[in-house]
Amino acid sequence: MDTALIGWSRAQFAMTAAYHWLFVPLTLGLGIIMAVMETLYVVKKDDFWKQTAKFWQKLFGINFAVGVATGIILEFEFGTNWSNYSWFVGDIFGAPLAIEGMLAFFMESTFMAVMYFGWKKVSKGFHLTSTWLTAVGAAISALWILIANAWMQHPMGMEFNPDTVRNEMVDFWALVTNPVAISKFFHAVFSGWEVGGVFVVGVSCWYLLKNRESRFARQSILIGSIVGVLGTFMVMFSGDKSAVHVAKYQPMKLAAVEGLENGGPRAPFSIVPGVEIPGMLSILATHDLEGIVPGVNDILSGYIDNEGNVIPSVEEKIERGKAALRSFQDYRAVRDTNAVMAAEAREALEQNMDYFGYGYLDEPQEVVPPVGLVFWSFRIMIGFGSFCLLVLLLALWFAYKDRLSGKTWFYYVSMASIPMIYIAGECGWMTAEIGRQPWTIEGLLPVKAAVSSISASSVITTFFIFLAVFTLFLVIEVRILIKAIRKGPGIDEVLPDIK
């Protein structure tokens, strides 16, 4: 297999996903914030809240438009760069993506049109409903995409058909209720709330710094900080659930996240290299101080898990995976000529199917992801996310106590927290996706077997084309956002600025 093709295909997909994730969280967060503000307008019958909601809706729309462009390209890359993957699991992976397009994206786009153009055409109640459905549609869209992603992390609800060489869905409900999908959904959506909260607080502090739109800024900080704080605490809760699932279904990822070479019961949690909390990792991963958390070396050599199951070594998994591939080839060779031999080959395939993907690996060390990158990505995510939580808590306290005046230092800190929360989100996805390498589908299909049979030069060319286009998109979006923010909501010109 062409290593250059694999590397550049991964790089192109990672770059596209990284750009796309710059837009998704703000859509999720601003959607809730603008809906809350319009609700206050309908309840209080105060035009101030209408103008406030319309301003944040404008920024929502700018962000949403660019996010759609990157998201569409991301989905097309499954067919262009990862055609073997698409063929192998398209029956399963395609279903949630199709539902996302037909249900969630359609719903989101339809009601967004009413939200933007229906202020004077529909009733207040219907318009408010449209705004909320736009926000809910964004969350539902994320749900189905994350169901697809979670299936790659923990495949279930399917059977391999050696006649079609495809995994076919046998239990749609198992796909939807995948525990990994549920925790990933809440983690992603509520992280969007934190991003939205930090963004609103930071932008509003800029207005206070410029002595503009005082009432708008203060009220936006209050709403944004409430949503952001709630979202952050829910991120922490869902993150705890995710840790348990990673420990159970992706132990190598957890070992990489912690830089844990040799594990066992009372495994320590590493804050930074050389600074550990004894037993904390076992508590976080298994909710039991005596819980077994395997390290990299344990997984490579084999270990006994917390349920007493003997987990074979990676070398044995590779041997059984190659046996599965041989049985598959034997079955394909005799299926139309010798029913008895075909049945025997199929039985042997089913016995080793759990290790099918390992048959494509050449050596055990291939299952170890880049430990250093995963280790530090996780800690940057936690560090920056925690700092932003502190900013949100201060914003909530100052706004609630009406102590925002003259806090110049806080204005600058809040504005600086905007890029920090984006970096935290990107590092979170790096942890999740790089941590499961070398797998496109955990234990079932490695990256080297999923890539399309195309030239590396074509992937390199499109990589730089996409890089230039996405960077242009990002620059344009930032410029448009800055222009809209500088213009402001104009509430001072329409309504009295109540301090």
C-alpha positions as CSV (number, residue, x, y, z in Angstrom):
1,M,0.0,0.0,0.0
2,D,1.2,3.5,-0.9
3,T,2.1,5.1,2.4
4,A,2.1,8.6,0.8
5,L,-1.5,8.0,-0.4
6,I,-2.6,7.0,3.1
7,G,-0.8,9.9,4.7
8,W,-2.1,12.5,2.4
9,S,-5.7,11.1,2.4
10,R,-5.7,11.3,6.2
11,A,-4.2,14.8,6.1
12,Q,-6.9,16.0,3.7
13,F,-9.7,14.6,5.7
14,A,-8.3,15.8,9.0
15,M,-7.8,19.3,7.5
16,T,-11.4,19.4,6.2
17,A,-12.8,18.2,9.5
18,A,-10.7,20.7,11.5
19,Y,-12.0,23.6,9.4
20,H,-15.6,22.3,9.6
21,W,-15.4,22.0,13.3
22,L,-14.6,25.7,13.5
23,F,-18.2,26.5,12.5
24,V,-20.3,23.7,14.0
25,P,-19.9,24.6,17.8
26,L,-20.8,28.2,17.3
27,T,-23.9,27.2,15.4
28,L,-25.0,24.9,18.3
29,G,-24.3,27.6,20.9
30,L,-25.7,30.7,19.2
31,G,-28.8,28.8,18.2
32,I,-29.8,28.4,21.9
33,I,-28.8,31.9,22.9
34,M,-30.7,33.6,20.1
35,A,-33.7,31.5,20.8
36,V,-33.6,32.4,24.5
37,M,-33.4,36.1,23.6
38,E,-36.3,36.0,21.2
39,T,-38.3,34.1,23.9
40,L,-37.7,37.1,26.3
41,Y,-38.9,39.4,23.5
42,V,-42.2,37.5,23.2
43,V,-42.7,37.2,26.9
44,K,-41.7,40.7,27.9
45,K,-42.9,42.5,24.8
46,D,-39.8,44.6,24.8
47,D,-38.3,45.6,21.4
48,F,-34.9,45.6,23.0
49,W,-34.9,41.8,23.0
50,K,-36.1,41.7,19.4
51,Q,-33.1,43.8,18.3
52,T,-30.8,41.8,20.4
53,A,-32.0,38.5,19.1
54,K,-31.8,39.7,15.5
55,F,-28.2,40.7,15.9
56,W,-27.0,37.3,17.2
57,Q,-29.2,35.7,14.5
58,K,-27.2,37.6,11.9
59,L,-23.9,36.2,13.2
60,F,-25.5,32.8,13.4
61,G,-26.4,32.9,9.7
62,I,-22.9,34.0,8.6
63,N,-21.4,31.2,10.6
64,F,-23.9,28.6,9.4
65,A,-23.4,29.4,5.7
66,V,-19.7,28.7,5.8
67,G,-20.2,25.6,7.9
68,V,-22.5,24.1,5.3
69,A,-19.9,24.5,2.6
70,T,-17.2,22.6,4.5
71,G,-19.6,20.0,5.7
72,I,-20.7,19.0,2.2
73,I,-17.1,18.6,1.0
74,L,-16.4,16.5,4.1
75,E,-19.1,14.0,3.2
76,F,-18.0,13.8,-0.4
77,E,-14.5,12.8,0.7
78,F,-15.9,9.5,2.0
79,G,-16.6,8.5,-1.6
80,T,-13.5,10.1,-3.2
81,N,-10.7,9.3,-0.8
82,W,-12.2,6.4,1.2
83,S,-14.1,4.4,-1.3
84,N,-13.1,1.0,0.2
85,Y,-14.5,2.2,3.5
86,S,-17.7,3.5,1.8
87,W,-18.2,0.1,0.1
88,F,-17.4,-1.9,3.2
89,V,-19.8,-0.2,5.6
90,G,-21.9,2.1,3.3
91,D,-25.1,0.3,4.2
92,I,-24.6,1.3,7.9
93,F,-22.7,4.6,7.8
94,G,-24.8,6.0,5.0
95,A,-28.1,5.7,6.9
96,P,-27.6,8.3,9.6
97,L,-26.0,10.7,7.2
98,A,-29.0,10.3,4.9
99,I,-31.4,10.9,7.8
100,E,-29.4,14.0,8.8
101,G,-29.7,15.4,5.3
102,M,-33.4,14.6,4.8
103,L,-34.6,15.4,8.3
104,A,-32.3,17.6,10.3
105,F,-30.7,19.8,7.6
106,F,-34.0,20.2,5.8
107,M,-35.7,21.2,9.0
108,E,-32.9,23.5,10.0
109,S,-32.8,25.3,6.6
110,T,-36.6,25.6,6.3
111,F,-37.2,27.2,9.6
112,M,-34.1,29.4,9.3
113,A,-35.7,31.0,6.3
114,V,-38.8,31.9,8.4
115,M,-36.5,33.1,11.2
116,Y,-34.7,35.6,8.9
117,F,-37.4,36.7,6.5
118,G,-40.6,36.2,8.5
119,W,-40.4,38.9,11.1
120,K,-43.2,40.9,9.5
121,K,-44.9,38.0,7.7
122,V,-45.8,35.5,10.5
123,S,-47.0,35.8,14.1
124,K,-44.6,36.3,17.0
125,G,-45.4,32.8,18.2
126,F,-44.8,31.1,14.9
127,H,-41.6,33.1,14.4
128,L,-40.4,32.1,17.9
129,T,-41.2,28.5,17.1
130,S,-39.2,28.8,13.9
131,T,-36.2,30.1,15.8
132,W,-36.3,27.3,18.3
133,L,-36.7,24.7,15.6
134,T,-33.7,26.2,13.8
135,A,-31.7,25.6,17.0
136,V,-33.1,22.2,17.6
137,G,-32.5,21.3,14.0
138,A,-28.8,22.1,14.4
139,A,-28.7,19.8,17.4
140,I,-30.5,17.0,15.5
141,S,-28.1,17.4,12.6
142,A,-25.2,16.9,15.0
143,L,-27.0,13.9,16.5
144,W,-27.1,11.9,13.3
145,I,-23.6,12.8,12.3
146,L,-22.3,11.8,15.8
147,I,-24.3,8.5,15.6
148,A,-22.3,7.7,12.4
149,N,-19.0,8.8,14.0
150,A,-19.8,6.8,17.2
151,W,-20.4,3.7,15.1
152,M,-16.8,4.0,13.8
153,Q,-15.6,4.2,17.4
154,H,-17.8,1.2,18.6
155,P,-19.3,-0.7,15.7
156,M,-22.5,-2.6,16.5
157,G,-25.8,-3.7,15.0
158,M,-24.4,-5.2,11.8
159,E,-23.2,-8.5,10.2
160,F,-20.6,-9.1,7.6
161,N,-21.9,-10.6,4.3
162,P,-19.0,-12.4,2.5
163,D,-21.1,-12.6,-0.6
164,T,-21.3,-8.8,-1.0
165,V,-18.1,-8.0,0.9
166,R,-20.1,-5.5,3.0
167,N,-21.2,-5.1,6.5
168,E,-25.0,-4.9,6.5
169,M,-27.2,-3.4,9.2
170,V,-29.3,-5.8,11.1
171,D,-30.3,-3.7,14.1
172,F,-31.0,0.0,13.4
173,W,-32.0,0.6,17.0
174,A,-28.6,-0.6,18.2
175,L,-27.0,1.9,15.9
176,V,-29.1,4.7,17.3
177,T,-28.8,3.8,21.0
178,N,-25.1,3.1,20.8
179,P,-23.9,4.3,24.2
180,V,-20.9,6.0,22.6
181,A,-23.2,8.0,20.4
182,I,-25.3,9.2,23.2
183,S,-22.3,10.5,25.3
184,K,-20.7,12.0,22.2
185,F,-23.9,13.8,21.2
186,F,-24.3,15.5,24.6
187,H,-20.6,16.2,24.8
188,A,-20.5,17.9,21.4
189,V,-23.7,19.8,21.8
190,F,-23.0,21.2,25.2
191,S,-19.4,22.1,24.1
192,G,-21.2,24.2,21.5
193,W,-23.1,25.9,24.3
194,E,-19.7,26.7,26.0
195,V,-18.3,28.0,22.7
196,G,-21.5,30.1,22.1
197,G,-21.3,31.5,25.6
198,V,-17.7,32.4,25.4
199,F,-18.2,34.0,21.9
200,V,-21.2,36.1,23.1
201,V,-19.4,37.2,26.3
202,G,-16.2,38.1,24.4
203,V,-18.0,40.1,21.7
204,S,-20.1,41.9,24.3
205,C,-17.1,42.8,26.3
206,W,-15.7,44.5,23.2
207,Y,-18.7,46.8,23.1
208,L,-18.2,47.6,26.8
209,L,-14.5,48.4,26.0
210,K,-15.6,50.7,23.3
211,N,-18.4,52.3,25.5
212,R,-21.0,51.2,23.1
213,E,-24.4,49.3,23.3
214,S,-24.1,49.1,27.1
215,R,-27.5,47.5,27.8
216,F,-27.2,45.1,24.9
217,A,-23.7,44.1,26.0
218,R,-24.7,43.6,29.6
219,Q,-27.8,41.6,28.9
220,S,-26.0,39.5,26.3
221,I,-23.2,38.7,28.8
222,L,-25.8,37.6,31.3
223,I,-27.6,35.2,28.9
224,G,-24.4,34.0,27.2
225,S,-22.7,33.2,30.5
226,I,-25.7,31.3,31.8
227,V,-25.8,29.2,28.7
228,G,-22.0,28.8,28.6
229,V,-21.8,27.7,32.3
230,L,-24.7,25.3,32.0
231,G,-23.1,23.9,28.8
232,T,-19.7,23.5,30.4
233,F,-20.9,21.6,33.4
234,M,-22.8,19.3,31.1
235,V,-19.7,18.8,29.1
236,M,-17.9,17.7,32.3
237,F,-20.7,15.2,33.0
238,S,-20.8,13.8,29.5
239,G,-17.0,13.7,29.5
240,D,-17.1,11.4,32.5
241,K,-19.5,9.1,30.6
242,S,-17.2,9.2,27.5
243,A,-14.2,8.3,29.7
244,V,-16.0,5.1,30.9
245,H,-16.9,4.2,27.3
246,V,-13.4,4.8,26.0
247,A,-12.0,2.6,28.8
248,K,-14.4,-0.2,27.9
249,Y,-14.4,0.0,24.1
250,Q,-11.1,1.7,23.2
251,P,-8.6,1.0,25.9
252,M,-5.6,1.9,23.6
253,K,-7.0,5.4,23.1
254,L,-7.3,5.8,26.9
255,A,-3.7,4.5,27.4
256,A,-2.5,7.1,24.8
257,V,-4.5,9.9,26.4
258,E,-2.8,9.2,29.7
259,G,0.6,8.2,28.3
260,L,0.1,5.0,30.4
261,E,2.7,2.4,29.5
262,N,1.9,-0.1,32.2
263,G,-1.5,-0.1,33.8
264,G,-3.5,-2.2,36.3
265,P,-5.7,-1.4,39.3
266,R,-5.4,2.0,41.1
267,A,-4.0,3.5,37.9
268,P,-2.8,7.0,38.3
269,F,-4.1,10.1,36.4
270,S,-1.3,12.1,34.9
271,I,-1.8,15.9,35.1
272,V,1.5,16.5,33.3
273,P,4.5,14.2,33.0
274,G,5.8,13.5,36.4
275,V,2.8,14.9,38.3
276,E,0.2,12.2,39.0
277,I,-2.8,11.6,41.2
278,P,-2.7,8.0,42.4
279,G,-5.7,5.8,41.6
280,M,-7.6,8.7,40.0
281,L,-7.6,7.2,36.5
282,S,-9.1,4.0,37.7
283,I,-11.9,6.0,39.4
284,L,-12.5,8.1,36.3
285,A,-12.4,5.2,33.9
286,T,-14.2,2.5,35.8
287,H,-15.7,4.4,38.8
288,D,-13.8,1.9,41.0
289,L,-10.4,2.5,42.7
290,E,-9.5,-1.1,42.1
291,G,-10.7,-0.9,38.5
292,I,-8.2,-2.2,35.9
293,V,-6.9,0.2,33.4
294,P,-4.6,-1.4,30.9
295,G,-1.5,0.5,29.6
296,V,0.0,0.3,26.1
297,N,2.2,-2.6,27.0
298,D,-0.6,-4.5,28.6
299,I,-2.8,-4.2,25.5
300,L,0.1,-5.3,23.3
301,S,0.8,-8.4,25.4
302,G,-2.7,-9.2,26.5
303,Y,-4.5,-8.8,29.8
304,I,-7.5,-9.7,31.9
305,D,-10.2,-7.0,32.0
306,N,-12.5,-5.9,34.8
307,E,-15.1,-8.6,33.9
308,G,-12.6,-11.4,34.0
309,N,-12.3,-11.7,30.2
310,V,-9.0,-12.7,28.8
311,I,-8.0,-10.2,26.1
312,P,-5.6,-11.7,23.7
313,S,-2.3,-10.1,22.7
314,V,-2.3,-7.9,19.6
315,E,0.0,-10.5,18.0
316,E,-2.7,-13.2,18.5
317,K,-5.3,-10.8,17.2
318,I,-3.3,-10.3,14.0
319,E,-2.9,-14.0,13.5
320,R,-6.7,-14.5,14.0
321,G,-7.4,-11.6,11.7
322,K,-5.2,-13.1,9.0
323,A,-7.0,-16.4,9.5
324,A,-10.3,-14.6,9.0
325,L,-9.0,-13.1,5.7
326,R,-7.9,-16.5,4.5
327,S,-11.2,-18.0,5.4
328,F,-13.0,-15.2,3.5
329,Q,-10.8,-15.8,0.4
330,D,-11.4,-19.6,0.7
331,Y,-15.2,-19.0,0.9
332,R,-15.2,-16.7,-2.1
333,A,-13.2,-19.3,-4.1
334,V,-15.5,-22.3,-3.5
335,R,-18.9,-20.7,-2.7
336,D,-20.3,-21.5,-6.2
337,T,-18.7,-24.9,-6.6
338,N,-18.5,-26.7,-3.2
339,A,-21.2,-26.0,-0.6
340,V,-19.6,-28.1,2.1
341,M,-16.2,-26.4,1.9
342,A,-18.0,-23.0,1.6
343,A,-19.9,-23.6,4.8
344,E,-16.7,-24.7,6.6
345,A,-14.9,-21.5,5.4
346,R,-17.7,-19.3,6.4
347,E,-17.8,-20.9,9.9
348,A,-14.1,-20.3,10.3
349,L,-14.6,-16.7,9.1
350,E,-17.3,-16.1,11.7
351,Q,-15.2,-17.5,14.5
352,N,-12.5,-14.9,13.8
353,M,-14.6,-12.1,12.5
354,D,-14.0,-10.0,15.6
355,Y,-10.4,-9.7,14.6
356,F,-11.0,-9.2,10.9
357,G,-9.4,-5.8,10.7
358,Y,-6.2,-6.9,12.5
359,G,-5.5,-9.1,9.5
360,Y,-4.4,-6.1,7.5
361,L,-1.8,-5.1,10.1
362,D,1.8,-6.2,9.7
363,E,3.1,-5.8,13.3
364,P,1.6,-5.2,16.8
365,Q,3.1,-1.7,17.2
366,E,0.8,-0.4,14.5
367,V,-2.1,-0.3,16.9
368,V,-0.4,2.3,19.1
369,P,-1.5,5.9,18.1
370,P,0.9,8.9,18.4
371,V,0.9,9.0,22.2
372,G,2.6,12.4,22.6
373,L,0.1,14.2,20.3
374,V,-2.9,12.6,21.9
375,F,-1.6,13.1,25.4
376,W,-1.0,16.9,25.0
377,S,-4.1,17.5,22.9
378,F,-6.2,16.2,25.7
379,R,-4.5,18.4,28.3
380,I,-4.8,21.5,26.1
381,M,-8.5,20.8,25.7
382,I,-8.9,20.4,29.5
383,G,-6.7,23.4,30.4
384,F,-8.2,25.9,27.9
385,G,-11.8,24.6,28.6
386,S,-11.3,25.1,32.3
387,F,-9.9,28.6,31.8
388,C,-13.0,29.5,29.7
389,L,-15.3,28.1,32.4
390,L,-13.6,30.5,34.9
391,V,-14.2,33.4,32.5
392,L,-17.8,32.4,32.1
393,L,-18.3,32.2,35.9
394,L,-16.7,35.6,36.4
395,A,-18.9,37.0,33.6
396,L,-22.0,35.6,35.2
397,W,-21.1,37.0,38.6
398,F,-20.2,40.4,37.3
399,A,-23.4,40.6,35.2
400,Y,-25.6,39.3,38.0
401,K,-24.2,41.8,40.5
402,D,-24.0,44.6,37.9
403,R,-20.3,45.0,38.4
404,L,-19.2,45.0,34.7
405,S,-18.3,48.6,34.6
406,G,-14.6,49.5,34.5
407,K,-13.4,45.9,34.3
408,T,-11.0,46.6,31.4
409,W,-8.8,43.6,32.3
410,F,-11.8,41.3,32.2
411,Y,-12.9,42.7,28.8
412,Y,-9.5,41.7,27.3
413,V,-9.5,38.3,29.0
414,S,-13.0,37.6,27.7
415,M,-12.0,38.5,24.2
416,A,-8.8,36.4,24.4
417,S,-10.9,33.4,25.6
418,I,-12.7,33.2,22.1
419,P,-9.7,31.7,20.3
420,M,-8.9,29.6,23.3
421,I,-12.3,27.9,23.3
422,Y,-11.9,27.1,19.6
423,I,-8.4,25.6,20.3
424,A,-9.9,23.5,23.1
425,G,-12.6,22.1,20.7
426,E,-10.1,21.3,18.0
427,C,-7.9,19.5,20.5
428,G,-10.9,17.5,21.7
429,W,-11.5,16.2,18.2
430,M,-7.8,15.5,17.8
431,T,-7.9,13.4,21.0
432,A,-11.0,11.5,19.8
433,E,-9.9,10.8,16.2
434,I,-6.1,10.5,16.4
435,G,-6.5,8.5,19.6
436,R,-8.2,5.7,17.7
437,Q,-5.6,5.3,14.9
438,P,-4.9,3.1,13.0
439,W,-8.6,2.4,12.7
440,T,-11.3,3.9,10.6
441,I,-13.6,1.5,12.3
442,E,-12.4,0.3,15.6
443,G,-11.0,-3.3,15.3
444,L,-12.7,-3.8,12.0
445,L,-11.1,-1.8,9.3
446,P,-7.7,0.0,9.5
447,V,-7.0,3.2,7.6
448,K,-4.6,1.4,5.2
449,A,-7.4,-0.9,4.0
450,A,-10.1,1.9,3.8
451,V,-8.3,4.3,1.4
452,S,-9.3,4.7,-2.3
453,S,-7.1,3.3,-5.1
454,I,-6.1,6.7,-6.5
455,S,-2.8,8.4,-7.0
456,A,-1.2,10.2,-4.2
457,S,-0.5,13.2,-6.5
458,S,-4.2,13.8,-7.0
459,V,-4.8,13.8,-3.2
460,I,-1.9,16.2,-2.7
461,T,-3.2,18.5,-5.4
462,T,-6.7,18.6,-3.9
463,F,-5.3,19.0,-0.4
464,F,-3.7,22.3,-1.2
465,I,-6.7,23.4,-3.2
466,F,-9.0,22.7,-0.3
467,L,-6.6,24.3,2.1
468,A,-6.6,27.5,0.0
469,V,-10.4,27.5,-0.4
470,F,-11.1,26.7,3.3
471,T,-8.6,29.4,4.4
472,L,-10.3,31.8,2.1
473,F,-13.7,30.9,3.5
474,L,-12.4,31.4,7.1
475,V,-10.9,34.8,6.3
476,I,-14.1,35.9,4.5
477,E,-16.2,34.7,7.4
478,V,-14.1,36.4,10.0
479,R,-14.1,39.7,8.0
480,I,-17.8,39.6,7.6
481,L,-18.3,38.8,11.3
482,I,-16.0,41.6,12.3
483,K,-17.8,44.0,10.0
484,A,-21.2,43.0,11.5
485,I,-19.8,43.3,15.0
486,R,-18.3,46.7,14.4
487,K,-21.6,47.9,12.9
488,G,-23.3,46.6,16.0
489,P,-27.0,45.9,16.7
490,G,-27.8,49.6,16.5
491,I,-29.9,49.4,19.6
492,D,-28.5,52.7,20.9
493,E,-29.9,54.4,17.8
494,V,-33.4,52.9,18.1
495,L,-33.9,52.4,21.8
496,P,-32.7,54.2,24.9
497,D,-29.5,52.8,26.3
498,I,-30.6,51.8,29.8
499,K,-27.5,51.4,32.0
